[in-house]
């Protein structure tokens, strides 16, 4: 059946700097596919990742390997064969946990496979006449790699055939990657350009939204101020209406006083005629004169009161006219602000639809 993938994820691949052994060097420019493969022929497990036409991870999992979580989204393991340390950066903590769980499961499976292979090798060595084949090459490979669990991969021509099969699979994967590399590069460039445009548009929209929020807050404050002024003007209008009613009452009263004044004047004129015509009524004329004086005094007082009332009426009318002008001016301002707020809301709605 050959080698089959058993688990696949995406991550950013890193390798330890071979000079400093401290810093991480990115092995891929973006997140790539990282897969666990199982080779049923060799009964082995590998981690493989290909970036375009380049194989950036080809790590055989052994029972002695350890996968370590160094942060919430980053993990690493050491590969003694490749003489390096691989690091994977995931987009979420869940992906890292799932990869680590799979690593542990596969490490246990590799340990079981190693134990079974060692049992087979021991059985073959006990029943074989050429028992010396185990010592030179196997011990030398074990001393070079530093692990005894890799003996099963240095047992003769079968290993060469398996390695050839593995290389053929890798070559086919590289050839397939090469055929799609240009297409992926074109799509990646298009996606990058679209992403850059979207980022610019998003930043511009964010800046505009912040400005619109400030304008909206200022408009709200100004609208509240205008509402307070309108309330004050309405109160003043109510007072003006009451003043108008009082003025109307005063006007009616003035008209009555004017009518009484005319009556008094007519009465005075009649009395004067009677005084000229009837000399014998001089005594009565004196009394009438006294009454006339009183009436004239009252007339002057009434005239003074009428003048005062006229002045009050004029002042009231002037105040009413001024309040009407101020009210109209504030209403015009309020209408303008309401229109601006309406246009601003339409702009926000269009922006929401565009986004």
C-alpha positions in Angstrom: 0.0 0.0 0.0 3.0 2.4 0.4 3.0 5.5 2.5 -0.3 7.2 3.5 -1.1 10.4 5.3 -2.9 9.9 8.7 -3.2 13.5 9.9 -2.7 16.9 8.2 -2.6 20.4 9.5 -1.2 23.8 8.6 1.6 25.7 10.4 4.5 28.0 10.0 7.8 26.0 9.9 11.0 27.0 11.6 14.5 25.4 12.0 17.1 26.2 14.6 19.9 28.4 13.5 22.8 25.9 12.9 25.4 28.5 13.9 24.0 29.9 17.1 21.7 27.0 18.0 19.4 29.6 19.7 17.6 31.6 17.1 14.8 30.3 14.9 15.1 30.6 11.1 11.8 30.5 9.1 11.7 27.6 6.7 8.5 28.8 4.9 7.2 32.3 4.1 3.7 31.4 5.0 1.7 28.6 6.7 2.2 25.3 4.8 0.8 21.8 5.1 2.4 19.5 7.7 1.4 15.9 7.6 2.0 12.6 9.5 2.7 9.7 7.1 2.6 6.0 7.9 4.7 3.6 5.7 3.1 0.2 6.0 6.0 -1.4 4.2 8.6 -0.2 6.7 6.2 0.1 9.6 7.5 3.6 10.2 6.1 7.1 10.8 7.3 10.4 9.4 6.5 14.1 9.5 6.6 15.6 6.0 6.1 19.2 4.8 6.6 20.6 1.3 6.7 24.3 0.4 6.3 24.5 -3.4 9.1 22.3 -4.8 11.1 22.3 -1.6 10.9 19.6 1.1 11.3 21.5 4.4 10.5 18.7 6.8 11.3 15.0 6.4 11.6 13.7 10.0 11.2 10.1 10.9 9.6 9.7 14.4 11.5 7.6 16.9 10.4 6.5 20.4 13.1 8.8 22.0 11.8 12.0 20.4 10.0 14.6 22.5 7.6 17.2 21.3 7.7 20.3 23.6 5.1 23.1 23.8 7.1 26.3 24.3 4.2 28.6 24.1 0.4 28.6 23.6 0.8 28.3 19.8 4.4 27.0 19.3 6.0 23.6 19.6 9.3 22.0 18.7 11.1 18.6 18.5 14.8 17.6 17.8 15.7 15.3 15.0 19.1 13.7 15.5 19.2 12.3 11.9 18.7 15.8 10.4 20.9 17.3 13.1 18.4 20.1 13.6 15.5 21.2 15.7 12.1 21.8 14.0 9.6 24.4 15.2 5.9 24.8 14.3 3.8 27.9 14.8 0.1 27.3 14.8 -2.8 29.7 14.4 -4.6 28.4 17.5 -3.8 26.6 20.8 -6.3 23.8 19.8 -4.2 23.0 16.6 -1.0 22.8 18.7 -2.7 20.5 21.3 -4.0 18.2 18.5 -0.6 18.0 16.8 1.1 17.2 20.2 -1.5 14.5 20.9 -0.9 12.9 17.5 2.9 13.1 18.1 2.5 11.2 21.3 0.3 8.6 19.8 2.6 8.1 16.8 5.6 7.9 19.1 4.0 5.1 21.1 3.2 3.3 17.8 6.8 3.7 16.7 8.0 2.3 20.0 5.7 -0.7 19.5 7.0 -1.1 15.9 10.6 -0.9 17.1 10.0 -3.6 19.8 8.4 -5.9 17.3 11.2 -5.3 14.8 13.8 -6.0 17.5 12.1 -9.3 18.3 12.1 -10.3 14.7 15.8 -9.4 14.4 16.6 -11.4 17.5 14.7 -14.4 16.2 16.5 -14.1 12.8 19.9 -13.8 14.6 19.3 -16.9 16.7 18.3 -19.1 13.7 20.8 -17.7 11.2 24.2 -19.1 10.6 25.6 -15.7 9.7 25.1 -14.1 13.1 28.1 -11.8 12.6 26.0 -9.5 10.3 24.6 -7.7 13.3 27.9 -6.3 14.6 29.9 -4.1 12.2 27.5 -2.0 10.2 24.6 -1.9 12.7 26.8 -1.0 15.7 28.6 1.7 13.6 25.3 3.3 12.5 24.1 3.2 16.1 27.2 4.9 17.3 26.9 7.6 14.7 23.2 8.4 15.2 23.3 7.9 19.0 20.1 5.9 19.3 19.6 2.1 19.4 16.0 2.4 18.2 17.1 3.1 14.6 18.8 -0.4 14.1 15.8 -1.6 12.2 16.6 0.8 9.4 20.2 -0.5 8.7 19.7 -4.2 8.1 20.7 -4.6 4.4 19.4 -4.3 0.8 15.8 -4.1 2.0 16.6 -0.6 3.4 18.0 0.6 0.1 14.8 -0.5 -1.7 12.6 1.2 0.9 14.7 4.4 0.6 14.4 4.3 -3.2 10.6 3.9 -2.8 10.6 6.8 -0.4 12.7 8.9 -2.8 10.4 8.1 -5.6 7.4 9.2 -3.6 9.1 12.4 -2.7 10.1 13.0 -6.3 6.5 12.5 -7.4 5.3 14.9 -4.7 8.0 17.5 -5.8 7.0 17.1 -9.5 3.3 17.6 -8.6 4.3 20.6 -6.5 6.3 22.0 -9.4 3.4 21.7 -11.8 1.2 23.7 -9.4 3.8 26.1 -8.2 3.3 28.8 -10.8 -0.5 28.6 -10.4 -0.1 28.8 -6.6 2.3 31.7 -6.9 -0.1 33.6 -9.2 -3.0 33.0 -6.9 -0.9 33.8 -3.8 0.2 37.1 -5.4 -3.4 37.9 -6.3 -4.5 37.1 -2.7 -1.7 39.2 -1.3 -2.7 42.2 -3.5 -6.3 41.8 -2.5 -5.3 41.4 1.1 -3.2 44.6 1.0 -6.1 46.5 -0.6 -8.5 45.1 2.0 -6.1 46.1 4.8 -5.8 49.6 3.4 -9.6 49.9 3.0 -10.1 48.5 6.5 -7.6 51.0 8.0 -9.2 53.9 6.1 -12.7 52.7 7.2 -11.5 52.4 10.8 -10.1 56.0 10.7 -13.3 57.3 9.0 -15.4 55.5 11.6 -13.5 57.0 14.4 -13.9 60.5 12.9 -17.6 59.8 12.3 -18.0 58.7 15.9 -16.4 61.9 17.1 -18.6 64.0 14.8 -21.7 62.0 15.9 -20.8 62.6 19.5 -20.3 66.3 18.8 -23.7 66.4 16.9 -25.4 64.7 19.8 -24.0 67.2 22.3 -25.0 70.1 20.0 -28.4 68.5 19.5 -28.9 68.2 23.3 -27.8 71.9 23.6 -30.3 72.9 21.0 -33.1 70.9 22.6 -32.4 72.7 25.9 -32.5 76.1 24.1 -35.7 75.1 22.3 -37.2 74.2 25.7 -36.1 77.6 27.1 -37.6 79.3 24.0 -40.8 77.4 24.4 -41.0 78.5 28.0 -40.3 82.1 26.8 -43.0 81.6 24.1 -45.5 80.5 26.8 -44.6 83.6 28.8 -45.0 85.7 25.6 -48.5 84.2 25.1 -49.4 85.0 28.6 -48.0 88.5 28.1 -50.0 88.8 24.9 -53.2 87.8 26.7 -52.4 90.5 29.4 -51.8 93.0 26.6 -55.1 92.2 25.0 -56.8 92.6 28.4 -55.0 96.0 28.8 -56.1 97.0 25.3 -59.7 96.3 26.1 -59.4 98.3 29.3 -57.7 101.2 27.5 -60.6 101.2 25.0 -63.1 101.4 27.8 -61.1 104.2 29.5 -61.0 106.1 26.2 -64.8 105.7 25.8 -65.3 106.9 29.4 -62.9 109.8 28.6 -64.9 110.8 25.6 -68.1 110.6 27.7 -66.5 112.8 30.3 -65.4 115.3 27.7 -68.9 115.4 26.2 -70.3 115.9 29.7 -67.8 118.7 30.3 -68.7 120.4 27.1 -72.4 120.3 28.0 -71.6 121.7 31.4 -69.7 124.6 29.8 -72.6 125.4 27.5 -74.9 125.3 30.4 -72.6 127.7 32.3 -72.6 130.2 29.5 -76.3 130.0 28.9 -77.6 130.0 32.5 -75.8 132.6 34.7 -78.0 131.7 37.6 -76.5 128.4 37.8 -73.1 129.8 38.7 -73.1 128.1 42.0 -73.8 124.9 40.4 -71.1 125.8 37.8 -68.6 126.2 40.6 -69.5 122.8 41.9 -69.3 121.5 38.4 -66.0 123.3 37.9 -64.7 121.6 41.0 -65.9 118.3 39.5 -64.4 119.3 36.2 -61.1 119.9 37.9 -61.3 116.6 39.6 -62.3 115.1 36.3 -59.4 116.7 34.5 -57.0 115.5 37.2 -58.4 112.0 36.7 -58.2 112.5 33.0 -54.6 113.4 33.2 -54.0 110.4 35.4 -55.9 108.3 32.9 -53.9 109.7 30.1 -50.7 108.9 32.0 -51.9 105.4 32.6 -52.9 105.1 28.9 -49.4 106.3 27.9 -47.9 103.8 30.3 -50.1 101.0 28.9 -49.2 102.0 25.4 -45.5 101.8 26.3 -46.1 98.4 28.0 -47.9 97.2 24.9 -45.1 98.4 22.6 -42.5 96.8 24.8 -44.4 93.5 24.9 -44.8 93.5 21.1 -41.1 94.3 20.7 -40.2 91.4 23.1 -42.6 89.1 21.3 -41.1 90.0 17.9 -37.5 89.5 19.3 -38.4 86.1 20.8 -40.1 85.1 17.5 -36.9 86.0 15.6 -34.7 84.1 18.0 -37.0 81.1 17.9 -36.9 81.1 14.1 -33.1 81.4 14.1 -32.7 78.5 16.5 -35.3 76.4 14.5 -33.3 77.0 11.3 -30.1 76.0 13.0 -31.8 72.9 14.4 -33.2 72.0 10.9 -29.7 72.3 9.5 -28.2 70.1 12.2 -30.9 67.5 11.7 -30.3 67.5 8.0 -26.5 67.0 8.6 -27.2 64.2 11.0 -29.5 62.6 8.5 -26.8 62.8 5.8 -24.3 61.4 8.3 -26.5 58.4 9.1 -27.0 57.8 5.4 -23.2 57.8 5.0 -22.9 55.3 7.8 -25.5 53.1 6.3 -23.8 53.2 2.9 -20.4 52.5 4.6 -22.0 49.5 6.4 -23.3 48.2 3.1 -20.0 48.7 1.3 -18.1 46.8 4.0 
